[in-house]
C-alpha cells in the first residue's frame, strides 16, 4: 500500500534526528536479529515502540530509564538488511 510506505512498521529502516541534531539510522527487526553495531533494534525495544506507526516528519517521544528524548523521523524505507547468515 503506497499510503503506508512512509509509516514505520516491523522491518523498517528509520532515519531519526534527536533534539541535539544528532542523526542515526535504526532498523526494526525480530528479537533474534538484534545487532546494535548495525543499528538493528528489536521491535519490542522502547525506541522501536516509540517509532512504530509514526510517519516521516513526525516527532515521537522516546521514554527511557534515563529520561525522555524527542526524535524527529527524517525518512522511512524498507530495504533488505545485511546479515551474517549465509
Secondary structure as GFF3:
##gff-version 3
##sequence-region A 1 86
A	DSSP	three_ten_helix	2	4	.	.	.	ID=ss1
A	DSSP	beta_strand	13	18	.	.	.	ID=ss2
A	DSSP	beta_strand	23	29	.	.	.	ID=ss3
A	DSSP	three_ten_helix	31	33	.	.	.	ID=ss4
A	DSSP	three_ten_helix	36	38	.	.	.	ID=ss5
A	DSSP	beta_strand	40	42	.	.	.	ID=ss6
A	DSSP	alpha_helix	46	51	.	.	.	ID=ss7
A	DSSP	beta_strand	59	64	.	.	.	ID=ss8
A	DSSP	beta_strand	67	77	.	.	.	ID=ss9
###
